[in-house]
Amino acid sequence: MSTTAQAISSADAHSAHNYHPLPVVIAHAEGAWMTDVEGRRYLDMLAGYSALNFGHGNRRLLDAARAQLERVTLTSRAFHHDRFADFCTELSALCGKEMVLPMNTGAEAVETAVKTARKWGYEVKGVPDGHAKIVVAADNFHGRTTTIVSFSTDHDARDHFGPYTPGFEIVPYGDLTALAAAVTSNTVAVLLEPIQGEAGVLVPPAGYLRGVRELTRERNVLFMADEIQSGLGRTGKTFACEHEEVVPDVYILGKALGGGVVPVSAVVADRDVLGVFRPGEHGSTFGGNPLACAVALEVIAMLRSGEYQQRATELGDHLHRELNLLVGGGAVTAVRGRGLWAGVDIDPALGTGREISEKLMERGVLVKDTHGSTIRIAPPLVISKEDLDWGLDQLRSVLGG
C-alpha cells in the first residue's frame, strides 16, 4: 500500500467522516504550491477557502509568528497583553470602525454577530425581549454551528440537527423586494455575504448591496456583512462591499485575517453597536490571544500596502477573461465571481464537480467542487501569472478544450 493510501486509510478509520477530501495527502507547502507525501507537487487553486490569501509559508507572517512564539502565546482575556491594543486599533482603522470583538473561527464570529444584533435590538432599538428577528439569504453559508444551520437552506448542513434556533427569516439572495417585505419593527439585522461563496461564488445584481444599505438605514436595522471569505483582498478590494461603495454597520471577518497560520476572526463595528457588551456577557479563551494578534497585525500591514488587492484585480481580470472564453463551447455553462475568485459551472454531461476536481488533481491542480457540477477557483493572491495560466491549461485539458 502506498504512503498516500496508508494515510487515507488511517484517517478514514480514526476520524469522523464530516469531510470528503480529495485523495491527496499534503506534507509541505510554499507560496501557491503544495507537495504530497509521495513528493508530487500541486498548484493550490483553493487557498484554504481564502484563509491562505497570502500563500503558504508567507515569510512575513511566519517571522511575525516566530517572534511572538518566543515571547508569549496566550494570556486569556483575564489579563491585558501588549499586542491586543495595537490589533484592535489597526483592525478598527482598516474597517473604518471604532471597536473590535475578536474570536477565533468564522463561525464564532457569525455567532458573535448574531448575539450583538440581538442585544443591540433589545437595548438600543427597543425590540421586545425575545422577539428579535434577523433576515438572511437563501443559499447562505455562515458556518455549521447549531444556531447557524438553523437558517441554512443546505440540507446536508441542516437536516437532523434540530430543534432549530428561532428568530431568522430567509429571503431569496439578491431580491430587494423580498428583503423589504421581510423587515418588520422587530427586525434587528440583515446578515448577508456580499458574494455567496459556498453557493458557487454568486455575485448579487448590481445595486443590490447599495439597496440593502439604504433599506437598513431607513428601517433602523443593522447591515451585517459576512466578509469571512470575500474580504481582505480576495475580490480586488479590501472588502467586497467596496465594489458598490457600501459600508455595513458590522463587518464579520475571519480566514485570511489569520494569514493561514492561526485561526483569527473578529466582529468590527462602531461603539454604538459593540458597546452593548459588558464583562461576562461574551468571550473566548483564545480570542484575541497574543499570537493571533501578532499574525493579524502583519496581515493588516500587508493589506495596507494595496499590493494584494492590486494583484487580485489584475490577475482576477485575466482569470475571468480566460474562463469566459470557455463558456458556450460545450464544456462550461457559466462563470461567476470577482477578483481571484470564480465559480465555474461545468456541463453535467462532462461530469460532476467532484469528478472534474479529481481529474484536475491527477494533472497537479487542486480545486474544490460545490453543488453538483460547479467548481470553485480561488488561488492564493501571491500566485504568479505563469502558474495561473498553467492551472488554466490543465482545466482546458480536462474539459477537452
One Martini backbone bead per residue (centre of mass of N, CA, C, O) as a GRO file, in nm:
protein
  401
    1MET     BB    1   0.097   0.035   0.022
    2SER     BB    2   0.082   0.351   0.002
    3THR     BB    3   0.130   0.634   0.173
    4THR     BB    4  -0.138   0.758   0.094
    5ALA     BB    5  -0.324   0.516   0.153
    6GLN     BB    6  -0.249   0.488   0.451
    7ALA     BB    7  -0.338   0.770   0.546
    8ILE     BB    8  -0.634   0.746   0.454
    9SER     BB    9  -0.709   0.491   0.609
   10SER     BB   10  -0.651   0.604   0.892
   11ALA     BB   11  -0.844   0.841   0.880
   12ASP     BB   12  -1.104   0.675   0.825
   13ALA     BB   13  -1.079   0.506   1.098
   14HIS     BB   14  -1.028   0.781   1.316
   15SER     BB   15  -1.234   0.975   1.169
   16ALA     BB   16  -1.469   1.173   1.108
   17HIS     BB   17  -1.708   1.200   0.821
   18ASN     BB   18  -1.731   1.542   0.760
   19TYR     BB   19  -1.545   1.476   0.516
   20HIS     BB   20  -1.446   1.475   0.140
   21PRO     BB   21  -1.160   1.440   0.040
   22LEU     BB   22  -0.918   1.437  -0.151
   23PRO     BB   23  -0.669   1.192  -0.262
   24VAL     BB   24  -0.463   1.379  -0.072
   25VAL     BB   25  -0.130   1.425   0.095
   26ILE     BB   26  -0.003   1.678   0.271
   27ALA     BB   27   0.349   1.796   0.362
   28HIS     BB   28   0.392   2.063   0.179
   29ALA     BB   29   0.428   2.436   0.159
   30GLU     BB   30   0.456   2.705  -0.101
   31GLY     BB   31   0.274   2.948  -0.169
   32ALA     BB   32   0.101   2.787  -0.448
   33TRP     BB   33   0.237   2.519  -0.334
   34MET     BB   34   0.208   2.156  -0.308
   35THR     BB   35   0.319   1.860  -0.122
   36ASP     BB   36   0.328   1.533  -0.106
   37VAL     BB   37   0.424   1.222   0.032
   38GLU     BB   38   0.545   1.152  -0.274
   39GLY     BB   39   0.645   1.446  -0.411
   40ARG     BB   40   0.404   1.583  -0.531
   41ARG     BB   41   0.289   1.856  -0.715
   42TYR     BB   42   0.060   2.137  -0.639
   43LEU     BB   43  -0.180   2.360  -0.736
   44ASP     BB   44  -0.330   2.607  -0.547
   45MET     BB   45  -0.695   2.681  -0.611
   46LEU     BB   46  -0.817   2.755  -0.295
   47ALA     BB   47  -0.683   2.869  -0.025
   48GLY     BB   48  -0.856   2.779   0.216
   49TYR     BB   49  -1.106   2.955   0.153
   50SER     BB   50  -0.905   3.226   0.191
   51ALA     BB   51  -0.690   3.179   0.425
   52LEU     BB   52  -0.448   3.186   0.180
   53ASN     BB   53  -0.395   3.470   0.039
   54PHE     BB   54  -0.059   3.473   0.117
   55GLY     BB   55   0.009   3.192   0.131
   56HIS     BB   56   0.242   2.963   0.188
   57GLY     BB   57   0.478   3.046   0.406
   58ASN     BB   58   0.486   3.336   0.478
   59ARG     BB   59   0.746   3.514   0.587
   60ARG     BB   60   0.615   3.746   0.746
   61LEU     BB   61   0.422   3.564   0.914
   62LEU     BB   62   0.630   3.370   1.036
   63ASP     BB   63   0.803   3.585   1.176
   64ALA     BB   64   0.578   3.692   1.358
   65ALA     BB   65   0.521   3.423   1.498
   66ARG     BB   66   0.804   3.358   1.608
   67ALA     BB   67   0.843   3.608   1.780
   68GLN     BB   68   0.592   3.547   1.961
   69LEU     BB   69   0.665   3.259   2.061
   70GLU     BB   70   0.912   3.377   2.241
   71ARG     BB   71   0.713   3.534   2.444
   72VAL     BB   72   0.374   3.506   2.391
   73THR     BB   73   0.058   3.324   2.336
   74LEU     BB   74  -0.108   3.321   2.625
   75THR     BB   75  -0.357   3.477   2.866
   76SER     BB   76  -0.612   3.561   2.823
   77ARG     BB   77  -0.874   3.794   2.915
   78ALA     BB   78  -0.777   3.830   3.220
   79PHE     BB   79  -0.556   3.986   3.057
   80HIS     BB   80  -0.334   4.185   2.941
   81HIS     BB   81  -0.167   4.261   2.628
   82ASP     BB   82   0.080   4.407   2.399
   83ARG     BB   83  -0.114   4.339   2.119
   84PHE     BB   84  -0.415   4.421   2.145
   85ALA     BB   85  -0.441   4.726   2.095
   86ASP     BB   86  -0.316   4.727   1.812
   87PHE     BB   87  -0.514   4.538   1.677
   88CYS     BB   88  -0.774   4.701   1.729
   89THR     BB   89  -0.679   4.965   1.600
   90GLU     BB   90  -0.604   4.856   1.310
   91LEU     BB   91  -0.872   4.716   1.239
   92SER     BB   92  -1.056   4.955   1.274
   93ALA     BB   93  -0.916   5.130   1.059
   94LEU     BB   94  -0.953   4.940   0.816
   95CYS     BB   95  -1.285   4.958   0.859
   96GLY     BB   96  -1.388   5.233   0.987
   97LYS     BB   97  -1.398   5.180   1.299
   98GLU     BB   98  -1.409   5.145   1.673
   99MET     BB   99  -1.455   4.822   1.716
  100VAL     BB  100  -1.346   4.501   1.867
  101LEU     BB  101  -1.434   4.141   1.844
  102PRO     BB  102  -1.255   3.869   1.924
  103MET     BB  103  -1.187   3.555   1.772
  104ASN     BB  104  -1.141   3.261   1.572
  105THR     BB  105  -1.379   3.179   1.399
  106GLY     BB  106  -1.619   3.235   1.175
  107ALA     BB  107  -1.857   3.114   1.333
  108GLU     BB  108  -1.804   3.278   1.590
  109ALA     BB  109  -1.848   3.553   1.456
  110VAL     BB  110  -2.141   3.507   1.377
  111GLU     BB  111  -2.248   3.450   1.658
  112THR     BB  112  -2.161   3.727   1.765
  113ALA     BB  113  -2.336   3.893   1.570
  114VAL     BB  114  -2.606   3.785   1.666
  115LYS     BB  115  -2.580   3.881   1.958
  116THR     BB  116  -2.538   4.176   1.896
  117ALA     BB  117  -2.805   4.232   1.748
  118ARG     BB  118  -2.994   4.153   1.977
  119LYS     BB  119  -2.888   4.344   2.195
  120TRP     BB  120  -2.930   4.600   2.032
  121GLY     BB  121  -3.234   4.566   1.989
  122TYR     BB  122  -3.312   4.579   2.296
  123GLU     BB  123  -3.122   4.836   2.401
  124VAL     BB  124  -3.169   5.040   2.145
  125LYS     BB  125  -3.432   4.990   1.969
  126GLY     BB  126  -3.671   4.824   2.145
  127VAL     BB  127  -3.717   4.533   2.137
  128PRO     BB  128  -3.878   4.284   2.246
  129ASP     BB  129  -3.809   4.039   2.437
  130GLY     BB  130  -3.764   3.759   2.213
  131HIS     BB  131  -3.832   3.918   1.904
  132ALA     BB  132  -3.595   3.895   1.734
  133LYS     BB  133  -3.488   3.959   1.391
  134ILE     BB  134  -3.318   3.791   1.118
  135VAL     BB  135  -3.209   3.851   0.796
  136VAL     BB  136  -3.161   3.614   0.532
  137ALA     BB  137  -3.013   3.408   0.286
  138ALA     BB  138  -3.036   3.204   0.055
  139ASP     BB  139  -2.759   2.993   0.026
  140ASN     BB  140  -2.604   3.020   0.264
  141PHE     BB  141  -2.269   3.067   0.437
  142HIS     BB  142  -2.176   3.078   0.806
  143GLY     BB  143  -2.178   2.776   0.898
  144ARG     BB  144  -2.221   2.484   1.162
  145THR     BB  145  -2.380   2.563   1.381
  146THR     BB  146  -2.674   2.541   1.533
  147THR     BB  147  -2.770   2.826   1.464
  148ILE     BB  148  -2.677   2.846   1.163
  149VAL     BB  149  -2.837   2.592   1.052
  150SER     BB  150  -3.121   2.719   1.108
  151PHE     BB  151  -3.053   2.925   0.834
  152SER     BB  152  -3.026   2.696   0.638
  153THR     BB  153  -3.061   2.544   0.289
  154ASP     BB  154  -2.870   2.307   0.355
  155HIS     BB  155  -2.926   1.980   0.405
  156ASP     BB  156  -2.650   1.876   0.504
  157ALA     BB  157  -2.625   2.097   0.737
  158ARG     BB  158  -2.934   2.063   0.870
  159ASP     BB  159  -3.021   1.783   0.885
  160HIS     BB  160  -3.066   1.641   1.201
  161PHE     BB  161  -3.011   1.927   1.404
  162GLY     BB  162  -3.239   1.945   1.576
  163PRO     BB  163  -3.354   2.191   1.716
  164TYR     BB  164  -3.416   2.515   1.611
  165THR     BB  165  -3.329   2.836   1.589
  166PRO     BB  166  -3.487   3.112   1.628
  167GLY     BB  167  -3.511   3.439   1.441
  168PHE     BB  168  -3.540   3.373   1.122
  169GLU     BB  169  -3.532   3.514   0.784
  170ILE     BB  170  -3.584   3.389   0.456
  171VAL     BB  171  -3.441   3.510   0.151
  172PRO     BB  172  -3.369   3.591  -0.149
  173TYR     BB  173  -3.097   3.642  -0.325
  174GLY     BB  174  -3.110   3.972  -0.461
  175ASP     BB  175  -3.401   4.052  -0.323
  176LEU     BB  176  -3.533   4.350  -0.230
  177THR     BB  177  -3.836   4.304  -0.204
  178ALA     BB  178  -3.822   4.066  -0.004
  179LEU     BB  179  -3.662   4.213   0.209
  180ALA     BB  180  -3.859   4.443   0.270
  181ALA     BB  181  -4.097   4.250   0.355
  182ALA     BB  182  -3.931   4.116   0.606
  183VAL     BB  183  -3.917   4.385   0.741
  184THR     BB  184  -3.959   4.480   1.076
  185SER     BB  185  -3.979   4.608   1.393
  186ASN     BB  186  -3.810   4.330   1.489
  187THR     BB  187  -3.575   4.398   1.319
  188VAL     BB  188  -3.207   4.396   1.364
  189ALA     BB  189  -3.104   4.234   1.096
  190VAL     BB  190  -2.883   4.195   0.811
  191LEU     BB  191  -2.746   3.889   0.677
  192LEU     BB  192  -2.458   3.890   0.451
  193GLU     BB  193  -2.309   3.801   0.155
  194PRO     BB  194  -2.163   3.977  -0.094
  195ILE     BB  195  -2.056   3.683  -0.164
  196GLN     BB  196  -2.143   3.360  -0.246
  197GLY     BB  197  -1.946   3.090  -0.203
  198GLU     BB  198  -2.077   2.799  -0.158
  199ALA     BB  199  -2.299   2.857  -0.391
  200GLY     BB  200  -2.080   2.959  -0.638
  201VAL     BB  201  -2.004   3.253  -0.656
  202LEU     BB  202  -2.232   3.480  -0.591
  203VAL     BB  203  -2.334   3.766  -0.756
  204PRO     BB  204  -2.503   4.028  -0.717
  205PRO     BB  205  -2.685   4.258  -0.822
  206ALA     BB  206  -2.668   4.555  -0.923
  207GLY     BB  207  -2.735   4.749  -0.626
  208TYR     BB  208  -2.801   4.565  -0.384
  209LEU     BB  209  -2.617   4.667  -0.153
  210ARG     BB  210  -2.723   4.955  -0.164
  211GLY     BB  211  -3.015   4.877  -0.099
  212VAL     BB  212  -2.957   4.752   0.177
  213ARG     BB  213  -2.836   5.002   0.305
  214GLU     BB  214  -3.085   5.187   0.274
  215LEU     BB  215  -3.294   5.010   0.416
  216THR     BB  216  -3.154   4.978   0.694
  217ARG     BB  217  -3.139   5.277   0.757
  218GLU     BB  218  -3.447   5.341   0.740
  219ARG     BB  219  -3.523   5.086   0.958
  220ASN     BB  220  -3.322   5.039   1.185
  221VAL     BB  221  -3.092   4.832   1.068
  222LEU     BB  222  -2.854   4.603   1.056
  223PHE     BB  223  -2.561   4.566   0.854
  224MET     BB  224  -2.425   4.240   0.796
  225ALA     BB  225  -2.101   4.149   0.678
  226ASP     BB  226  -1.982   3.852   0.537
  227GLU     BB  227  -1.612   3.860   0.498
  228ILE     BB  228  -1.458   3.588   0.529
  229GLN     BB  229  -1.406   3.532   0.212
  230SER     BB  230  -1.428   3.823   0.056
  231GLY     BB  231  -1.217   3.942   0.226
  232LEU     BB  232  -0.894   4.062   0.222
  233GLY     BB  233  -0.852   4.087  -0.126
  234ARG     BB  234  -0.998   3.874  -0.313
  235THR     BB  235  -1.169   4.099  -0.509
  236GLY     BB  236  -0.966   4.376  -0.508
  237LYS     BB  237  -1.059   4.443  -0.224
  238THR     BB  238  -1.075   4.457   0.101
  239PHE     BB  239  -1.389   4.475   0.039
  240ALA     BB  240  -1.668   4.378  -0.133
  241CYS     BB  241  -1.849   4.630  -0.066
  242GLU     BB  242  -1.671   4.840  -0.233
  243HIS     BB  243  -1.800   4.790  -0.520
  244GLU     BB  244  -2.059   4.976  -0.390
  245GLU     BB  245  -1.982   5.179  -0.169
  246VAL     BB  246  -2.013   5.007   0.102
  247VAL     BB  247  -2.102   5.041   0.458
  248PRO     BB  248  -2.140   4.860   0.711
  249ASP     BB  249  -2.204   4.809   1.045
  250VAL     BB  250  -2.089   4.504   1.007
  251TYR     BB  251  -1.801   4.314   1.036
  252ILE     BB  252  -1.712   3.981   0.922
  253LEU     BB  253  -1.417   3.805   1.019
  254GLY     BB  254  -1.154   3.586   0.870
  255LYS     BB  255  -0.926   3.365   0.777
  256ALA     BB  256  -0.701   3.580   0.648
  257LEU     BB  257  -0.643   3.711   0.931
  258GLY     BB  258  -0.445   3.446   0.997
  259GLY     BB  259  -0.259   3.373   0.736
  260GLY     BB  260  -0.258   3.048   0.772
  261VAL     BB  261  -0.165   3.005   1.091
  262VAL     BB  262  -0.419   3.118   1.252
  263PRO     BB  263  -0.710   3.153   1.415
  264VAL     BB  264  -0.898   3.448   1.302
  265SER     BB  265  -1.151   3.666   1.437
  266ALA     BB  266  -1.415   3.926   1.374
  267VAL     BB  267  -1.594   4.200   1.510
  268VAL     BB  268  -1.684   4.510   1.339
  269ALA     BB  269  -1.765   4.829   1.497
  270ASP     BB  270  -1.930   5.053   1.652
  271ARG     BB  271  -2.002   5.166   1.968
  272ASP     BB  272  -2.324   5.151   1.935
  273VAL     BB  273  -2.289   4.832   1.911
  274LEU     BB  274  -2.044   4.698   2.083
  275GLY     BB  275  -2.119   4.862   2.353
  276VAL     BB  276  -2.331   4.646   2.478
  277PHE     BB  277  -2.105   4.510   2.618
  278ARG     BB  278  -2.033   4.320   2.910
  279PRO     BB  279  -1.894   4.166   3.147
  280GLY     BB  280  -1.967   3.812   3.077
  281GLU     BB  281  -2.143   3.806   2.790
  282HIS     BB  282  -1.864   3.744   2.636
  283GLY     BB  283  -1.627   3.493   2.491
  284SER     BB  284  -1.264   3.381   2.479
  285THR     BB  285  -0.978   3.230   2.546
  286PHE     BB  286  -0.836   3.280   2.241
  287GLY     BB  287  -0.940   3.551   2.192
  288GLY     BB  288  -0.692   3.772   2.125
  289ASN     BB  289  -0.427   3.652   2.121
  290PRO     BB  290  -0.097   3.718   2.080
  291LEU     BB  291  -0.050   3.549   1.823
  292ALA     BB  292  -0.292   3.646   1.663
  293CYS     BB  293  -0.222   3.950   1.671
  294ALA     BB  294   0.053   3.936   1.531
  295VAL     BB  295  -0.046   3.821   1.262
  296ALA     BB  296  -0.277   4.024   1.201
  297LEU     BB  297  -0.097   4.275   1.191
  298GLU     BB  298   0.053   4.183   0.935
  299VAL     BB  299  -0.188   4.162   0.753
  300ILE     BB  300  -0.270   4.459   0.771
  301ALA     BB  301  -0.003   4.573   0.659
  302MET     BB  302  -0.026   4.431   0.382
  303LEU     BB  303  -0.299   4.564   0.299
  304ARG     BB  304  -0.203   4.866   0.309
  305SER     BB  305  -0.033   4.850   0.038
  306GLY     BB  306  -0.229   4.714  -0.204
  307GLU     BB  307  -0.097   4.470  -0.353
  308TYR     BB  308  -0.318   4.243  -0.327
  309GLN     BB  309  -0.550   4.389  -0.460
  310GLN     BB  310  -0.408   4.430  -0.731
  311ARG     BB  311  -0.359   4.134  -0.797
  312ALA     BB  312  -0.658   4.050  -0.789
  313THR     BB  313  -0.741   4.232  -1.020
  314GLU     BB  314  -0.545   4.152  -1.252
  315LEU     BB  315  -0.567   3.838  -1.231
  316GLY     BB  316  -0.877   3.833  -1.231
  317ASP     BB  317  -0.922   3.944  -1.513
  318HIS     BB  318  -0.771   3.713  -1.649
  319LEU     BB  319  -0.931   3.476  -1.542
  320HIS     BB  320  -1.212   3.565  -1.658
  321ARG     BB  321  -1.136   3.578  -1.952
  322GLU     BB  322  -1.055   3.278  -1.981
  323LEU     BB  323  -1.316   3.147  -1.873
  324ASN     BB  324  -1.519   3.288  -2.077
  325LEU     BB  325  -1.405   3.131  -2.331
  326LEU     BB  326  -1.555   2.854  -2.233
  327VAL     BB  327  -1.819   2.965  -2.295
  328GLY     BB  328  -2.019   2.779  -2.529
  329GLY     BB  329  -1.830   2.503  -2.591
  330GLY     BB  330  -1.967   2.256  -2.402
  331ALA     BB  331  -1.836   2.285  -2.092
  332VAL     BB  332  -1.923   2.582  -2.010
  333THR     BB  333  -2.207   2.764  -1.873
  334ALA     BB  334  -2.061   2.932  -1.628
  335VAL     BB  335  -1.935   3.249  -1.484
  336ARG     BB  336  -1.824   3.363  -1.160
  337GLY     BB  337  -1.720   3.672  -0.999
  338ARG     BB  338  -1.423   3.818  -0.822
  339GLY     BB  339  -1.135   3.834  -0.894
  340LEU     BB  340  -0.972   3.561  -0.727
  341TRP     BB  341  -1.283   3.446  -0.801
  342ALA     BB  342  -1.455   3.136  -0.899
  343GLY     BB  343  -1.742   3.008  -1.064
  344VAL     BB  344  -1.776   2.685  -1.234
  345ASP     BB  345  -1.990   2.562  -1.476
  346ILE     BB  346  -2.038   2.237  -1.563
  347ASP     BB  347  -2.120   2.019  -1.778
  348PRO     BB  348  -2.277   1.734  -1.674
  349ALA     BB  349  -2.171   1.550  -1.912
  350LEU     BB  350  -1.863   1.567  -1.793
  351GLY     BB  351  -1.944   1.598  -1.486
  352THR     BB  352  -1.879   1.644  -1.181
  353GLY     BB  353  -1.716   1.838  -0.964
  354ARG     BB  354  -1.560   1.603  -0.841
  355GLU     BB  355  -1.452   1.477  -1.105
  356ILE     BB  356  -1.300   1.728  -1.199
  357SER     BB  357  -1.119   1.753  -0.949
  358GLU     BB  358  -0.978   1.476  -0.987
  359LYS     BB  359  -0.859   1.539  -1.267
  360LEU     BB  360  -0.692   1.781  -1.173
  361MET     BB  361  -0.524   1.632  -0.965
  362GLU     BB  362  -0.382   1.446  -1.178
  363ARG     BB  363  -0.258   1.738  -1.303
  364GLY     BB  364  -0.181   1.933  -1.039
  365VAL     BB  365  -0.476   2.042  -0.938
  366LEU     BB  366  -0.645   2.229  -0.674
  367VAL     BB  367  -0.987   2.196  -0.605
  368LYS     BB  368  -1.348   2.270  -0.549
  369ASP     BB  369  -1.652   2.158  -0.501
  370THR     BB  370  -2.006   2.261  -0.573
  371HIS     BB  371  -2.298   2.192  -0.651
  372GLY     BB  372  -2.235   1.954  -0.847
  373SER     BB  373  -2.086   2.119  -1.140
  374THR     BB  374  -1.916   2.299  -0.942
  375ILE     BB  375  -1.628   2.508  -0.933
  376ARG     BB  376  -1.362   2.643  -0.737
  377ILE     BB  377  -1.162   2.948  -0.773
  378ALA     BB  378  -0.883   3.035  -0.522
  379PRO     BB  379  -0.604   3.157  -0.523
  380PRO     BB  380  -0.345   3.284  -0.422
  381LEU     BB  381  -0.237   3.618  -0.443
  382VAL     BB  382   0.075   3.512  -0.513
  383ILE     BB  383   0.033   3.419  -0.777
  384SER     BB  384   0.136   3.360  -1.081
  385LYS     BB  385   0.068   3.393  -1.408
  386GLU     BB  386   0.202   3.130  -1.499
  387ASP     BB  387   0.057   2.942  -1.298
  388LEU     BB  388  -0.229   3.018  -1.375
  389ASP     BB  389  -0.205   2.927  -1.672
  390TRP     BB  390  -0.140   2.636  -1.611
  391GLY     BB  391  -0.404   2.573  -1.464
  392LEU     BB  392  -0.586   2.644  -1.708
  393ASP     BB  393  -0.471   2.429  -1.897
  394GLN     BB  394  -0.573   2.189  -1.730
  395LEU     BB  395  -0.870   2.255  -1.758
  396ARG     BB  396  -0.886   2.235  -2.063
  397SER     BB  397  -0.798   1.941  -2.079
  398VAL     BB  398  -1.030   1.821  -1.909
  399LEU     BB  399  -1.254   1.961  -2.110
  400GLY     BB  400  -1.132   1.934  -2.415
  401GLY     BB  401  -0.978   2.221  -2.524
   0.00000   0.00000   0.00000
